[in-house]
């Protein structure tokens, strides 16, 4: 696996997570890692301007509130197909009319210097189109996960951003969350010896059966594409390795009419180069949220492990004590701090990382559909 950043509590607080930190004084003009100017503000008050594309529940309940707590970025614009939402958000967040777009006028964002980053928060099937269009409009991009439905789309998104000389991040918020960073450290640094077994599972009971997540053409699949990606990430960042094979099984559907288009529950098992194995569950009918690692000389776990927090952890030596942060604020600040500093984004949150996950998602489905072990390397 591409090297993941494992920060200590002190390093984390000194870096991206301490809201009490003051902004550094920046020299104007500010350039990004690819030599492009960041022009929406200047001086020590400089913040990256972010436009949210899609104003569904995640934007409304998580990202927009988080952007009121960020140090290095701000909510600068919105893209929505609903005029009532546009009016509501303009009033609530003091967004000027000039920074409000619909899906037909989206490409005009190229002429807006207030917006530096476009955050794509749309159904999975729409990610590729809007990431590519955002790059062509000269904006850096953050894309929600999974990055896309197919590996081919992922590559097209990566290529478009490279061609436009813009950076592409994927919404791996947990990579900036201190409990998660601690289990990365424990596993990858073999604090309890080599990792032997990982249980990484994420599931919940889904509500509205008519939502886009229940339509394969929009979501790419069911629970695996939605929350299963967290379990995939968990097994990978605890071991610090890429799996070499996968087996998987669909569970019989208990509500076949509700889940006629996507899977209800799926199980899968990874094998890693070191000999470590993982077992995972993802489901839309029951709740579980756990990341557990058994090692040669002990164990550690997070439970809850993948939700919006607060997360909770413990080890065979006692509880994990880490600061509680707003995940979305820490993630967006982490990305935008690097952009302001003119740095390339770390590999573990880029499009290449997103493509790796999509490749694994597709391999899990293939294994479940064929009943065969699928080689991954």
N, C-alpha and C positions, 0 to 999 in steps of 0.2 A: 504493500500500500504506500502511496505517496506519503512522505513524512508529515505527521500531524503535530501541531503545536501543543505542547503540554506545559501549561504555565503554573507556577506555584501561586499560592494565595498572595504573597507579597508582590510578585511580578504582576499578577493580574490587577491588583489594586493600584500599582504604579503605572499601569498601562491604560486599558480601555474601560475598566469597570467602575472607577470611582467618580461618582457624579460631582464630588466636591472639587475636583481638579479644575484649574482655570485654563482657558485656552491659551496656547502659545502665541507669541507675536510672530506673524508671518510676513515675509517680504513680498511685496506686490510687484509684478504680477505673479500669480500662483500657477504652476504647471503640474500636470499629472505625470505618472510614471512613463507615459508614452510621448511626453513632450507637448501635450496639448494644453492650452490655457484653461483654467477654471475661473469663470468670469462673473459668477452671480453676486459675489460680495468681495470685499477686500479687507486687508489689514487683520488686526487681532480678532475682529468680530466675524471673520470669514466662516461661513458654514456652507457645506455642499447642499445645493437645491435638489430635492428628490420629488419626482412626480409619481404618484401611484396610479397604475393602470389596472382598473377593476376595483370597485368599491364594495365588494362583498363583505362577509362577516370578518374575515381575517384582517382586511384593511381597516374596517370600521372599529373592531373591538381590540385589535392588537397593534397594528402598525401605526395608525394615526395617533393614538394615545402615546405610543412609545416615542414618536417623533417630537412630542412635547417635552421629553426628558433628555434628548440627545444633546451632546456638546459640539459635534462636528458636522451635523447635518440638520436639515429642517424640511418640513412639508412645504414645498413650493408650488406644486400643481397637481391636478387630477385629470384622469381620463375616464369617462363614464358615458354609457349610452342612455342614461336616465336623467332627464332634466331636473326632476324633483331632487334627486341625490345631489346634483351639481349645485343647486341653490342652497340646499341644507349645508353642504360642506363649505361653500364659499362663506356663508355667514358664520359657521361654527369656528372655522380655522382662518378666517380673514384672508382667503385666497382671492387674488384679483381675477376678474373676468378673462384677462389676457392669458392666464395660466390654466384655463379650463378648456379641455378638448373632449370631443367625442371620437368614436372609432373611425369616422370618415375624415375628420380634420386632424387626426393624430400626427400625420407626417409634417404638419406645419410646426411641430415642436422644434424642428431644426433651426427656426429663426428666433427661438426664445433663449436668451442668455441667462435667465433666472433658473433654468433647469439644467443640471449637470448630469443627473442620474435618473434613469427610468426604472422603476421597480414593477415588474410584471407579476400581477397577482390575479391571473385568469385561470379558467379550467385548463387542465394539462394539455389538451389538444391544441390550444391557442398560443402556448408559450413560444413555439418556434417562430411563428409569424411576427409576433410583436417584439421579440428580442431582435430579430433581423431588421425589422423596420426601425427600431430604436437606434440600433448601431448605424444604420444608413442615415439616420437623422443626426448623427454626430454625438450621441450620448453614451456614457457608460451605462451598464445594465446590471441590475440584480434580478434574478429570475427565481420564482418560487420552485420548490421541489415537488415531485420529481421534475428534473429539468425539461423533459419532453417524454413523449410516448415511445419513440424509437431512437436507436443509436444514430441512425442516419440524420434525423432531425437535430440531435445534439451536435453532430459534427458540422452541420450547416450553420448552426448558431455560433459555434466557435469560429468558424471560417469568416462569417460576416463581421464579427467583432474584430478579428485580426485585420481584415481588409480595411475596416474603418479606423484602425488604430485606436480602438477603445477596449476597455477592460470589461470582462464578464464575470460576475459573481453569482453563486447559487445560494439560496436562503438557508444555509446550514447554521442556524442561530445557535445550536448547542455547542458548536466549536468555540464560542465565546462565553460559555456559561461555566462558572468555576467548579461546580460539582463534576460536570462532564470532563473538564480539563484534568481534574484530579484522577478520575478513573482511567483516562488516557495515560497519565503518568504512571499509575500503579501497574497497569498492564504492560505498557511498552518498555518501561524501565525494570520490569520483573522484580518489583519490590517484594512480592511474595513468591518469588521464583517464577518459572515459566508458566504461562497460562495453559491449562489443560482442557478446560471445558467452559463454554459460554452459553448461557441462556439469555436470549434477547428477544423479547416479545412485546407487541403493542397491539391493542385491540380495544374496541368500544362498541356500544350498541348504537347503530345509526338511526336517525329519525326519518325525516321526510323521504319517502321512497321515490319521489319524482325529481329530486335534486340531481345536478349534473354528475355527481360522484357515482350515481347508480347507472349511468349510461356509458357503456364501454367506448363508444365513439368519441366521447369527451374526456373520459378519465383514463382510458387505456386498460382498465381492469377495475377490480374492487378494492377490498381492504389492503391488499399488498401494495397497490400503487399509492394509496392514501397514507396509511400509517406504517405499513410494513417496511418502508424505506428507512424508518428510524431504527428498526431492529437490524437491518442490513448494515447501517452505519455503525451501530453499537458494537456488533461483532467485529467489524473491521477496525474501529479505532481502539478497542480494548486490546486486541492482539497486535495491532500495527502491521497486519499482514493482509495480503489479498488471497481469497479462497481459491483453491485449485480444482474443486469439484463441488457439485450440489445435487442433492436429491430432494424431492418435494412431493406432497400429496394434497389433493383437495379433500376437504371434509364433505360428506353428503349434506345437501342443503335441507335445512329444517323449515325454511320459508321459500320454497321454489318460485312462487309467484312474485314475491318481493325481489328475489335475487335472480331473476330470469336472464339478466344481461351480464352480470358480473359474479365473481366468486363471493361466497359468504365467508368462508374460513379456509385458510391454507396453512400448511406446515412445511418447513424446509430445514435442511441440514447442510451446513458448510463443512468442508474439510480444508485445513490450512497447511502450508508447507512445513511448519514446525511439528505437525501431528495433532495440534489442537483441533477440536471440533466444536461446532455450535448447533444449537437447536432453537428454532424460532416458530412463533405462532403469530398470525395476523387475522383478525376477525372483525366483522361488523355486527356480531350478535352477543358478545359478552366482553367484559372489561378485564384487561391485564396491561400492566405497564412496568416492566421489570428488566433490569440489566444485571446479570449475575455472572461472576467469573470465579471458577475454582482453579486454584494454582497449586504448585508443588508444595508450598509452605503456608498456605492460608487461602483466604477468599475475600472478595469485596463485592458490593452490590449497590445499585441505586434503585429505589422503589419509593415513590414514583421516579421514573427515569427519563421520560421523553416529553412530557407535557409542558405547559407554560409556566409551571412552578407554583410554589417552591418545590424543588427537588429535595430528596432526602437520601443519605447514604450511610453505609457502615462497612466495616471490615472485620476480619477475625480478631483484630486488636482493639476494636472500639468504633465509635461513631466517626463519620467524616464531618468535620466542621469547616464550612466554607461560607463566604458571603452570599446572600440572596440578591440577585439583580434582575432587572427587567431584560429578558432574553432578547427581545427585538431591538431594544435600544442599544444593548451591548453589541449586537451583531452589526447593525447599521453604522454605529459609531466606529466599530473596528474596521469596516470596509472604507468608510469615508475618511478616517484618520490616515489610512495608507494613501488614499488618493490625494489628500491635501499635502502629504509629505513627499509626493512624487515617487511613491514606491509601487512596484508590481505587487498585485495581490498574492497572498500565500497560496500555494498549489492546492491546499486542502479545501479551499472554498470556491475554486474556479470551475469553469465549464468542463475541464478535463475530469475533475472529480465527479461532477454531475453525470458525465457520460459513463463513467465506470459504474455508478449505481444503476443507471438505466440498462446497461449490459447485464448486470446481475438480476435485475427485475425480470428481464426477458428470459434469462436462463432458468430462473425459478419456475416461470410458467411453462417453459419447454419441458422441464423435468417432471412437473406435475401432470402435464398432458400426455407424456410418453411413458411415464413410469420408469425412466432410465436415469442413471447417473450422468450428469452433464459435466464434461471436462471444461474447465475455465482457463487453463494455462497450458 
